[in-house]
Amino acid sequence: MLAFDVTGAQPARGTVTGRITADGDRAAVQGVSIGIVGQPIGALSRADGTFRFSAPAGQYQLLARLIGYANETRPITIAAGQTLSLSITLKMAAASLTSVVVIGSRRQERTVTTAPVPVDVITADEMKQTGRTEVVQILQMLWCHPSTSRGRASPAVWTGSARSRCVA
């Protein structure tokens, strides 16, 4: 279900805000990746646990995740021109990373395969859709979030020109 702005062809948008806390002591949790499953849209929680992003109106699954906590998934409905306010509590969970793999490829999913090094082009629209303003956060959302078309099944971290992936 999508709603469209009558002044143009862009889908009407709503805002999602909220606060992430830890189960038990209800302390704010910073650095949680909050996003819409299947979309490169979301945010990272701030030091006070709050987050904010905009998205096209519609029904979605929201995913909140951070290493050391169990993932939290819930259905949400974003209404055009409205703000959806959420309170999310994450439960601590044991997590261990068994290895770190650094990859570089010229496979077909690369944007440019004829260059001497792997090259990918990220458009301004893709960057805006992440809801983030910091370059590292934009790249993490576009490349590391498993629900995006560019994302991989495991979280990744940019290190210079290579992409490092944590394999659980």
N, C-alpha and C positions, 0 to 999 in steps of 0.2 A: 504494500500500500504506500503510495507516494502522493503528496499534495504539491501542487505547483503554484508558484507566485503568478498572479494574473498579469503582472507587468512584464514578464519574460518567461523563458523556457527553463529557468533554474528551479529545482525543487525548493519549496518553502522549507525553512529551517526552524529548528527549535534549539534550546540550550539545555545541556545536562550539567548540573552542578552537584556537589556533594562533599562528604567527608569520609575518610577511611580511618578506622580505628582497629586496634588489636583486641582480640577476644580476651576477656579477663580484666586487665587494668584499663581498658578503653583509651589507651594512649594513641595519639596520632601516629599514623604510619606514612613515612615519606618514601617517594620513589616507586609507588605502586603504578603499574601500567594499567590504565583503565581504557577499554576500547570496545567498539562494536564488532562483534564476530563477523568476519567476512568483509570488513571495510577498513581502509587505512585512516580511520577517524578515532581520535581519543586524546588522552592526556596522561601526564604523570602527576601523582599527588605531590603537593608541596610539603614543606617542613611541618606545617600545621595540619596536614592530612587532607586539605581541601583540593578539589580539582574542578575544572570547568572546560567544556568544549561544546561546539555547536555541530549539528548534524541534520541531514534532511529529515523531515517529518516521516514517521513510519513506525512499524513494530520491529524490534530487534532483540538479539541476545547481547547482554552486556557482560564483558569478561574483565575481572580485576585479578591481577596476578603479580606476585613478587616472590623471588626465591626465599625460602624459609617459611612461607605461608601457603596454606591450601588455596587453590584457585576458587574464586567465587563467580558463579555465572547466574544471571537472572534475566527474565524477560522484561523489557521496558517498552513503553510507547512514548514516542516523542511527538508532541503536537506543534504544529506550525505557530511560530510567534510566542510560544509558551516556554517556561522554564520548568524542568523536571528536577526536583531536589531529592537526592538519595543519601541514605546513611548506610555504609557498608562496613561490616565487621569481619575481619579476616582471622582465621584460626591458624595458630602456629603449626607447622608441619616440618618434619625432618626432611632434608633434601641433601643429596650428595652428588657432586659432579665428578664423573669418573675420568673425564679427559677433556682437553681443549684441542680442537682441530682448526687449523688455519687453512682456508681454501682460496683458490683463485682459478677461474675457468674461462673457457671460450665457448661454453655450451650455448645452445640456442636461446636460453632465457636471458643471456646478456644482451644489452641494447646494441653495442657495437662489437662485432666478432672479428673484424679484420684489423683491428689496432694491435700494436705490439704488446699492449697490456690490457687486461679486462677493463672495459669501460661501460658505465651505465649512465643514462640520462634521466634525471628526475625533473619533471615539469613543475612550473610554479603552482599549477592547480593541485598537483599531488601534494606539494608542500603545504598549501593552505588547508587541504582536507584533513591533515593530521591534527590541526588545532594547537600545534606547538610553535614556539618562536625561536628556540635555540637549535642551531644546526645539528648538533649531536643528537638531540631528542627527535628531530625530524627524521634523521637517518635511522635511528633506532626504531621508530614507528614504522617506517617504510620497509626496512630490511629485516627487522628482527621480529616483528609481530607475526605470529603464525597464521593469523586470519587474513593477512593481506595477500594480494596476488604475487608480490615480490617476496613475501616473508617465507621463512623456512619453518620446519616443524620444531626446531629447538631455538632457544633464545640466542642472539648473536650480539657481538660487540664490535664496533669499528675500531681498528687500530692502524692508523696511517692508511695505506692503500690496500691493506688486506682486511678481510672480514673474518673474525674469529667466532667460532660457534661453540657453545657449551653443550656437550652431549651428556644427557643424564642417563 
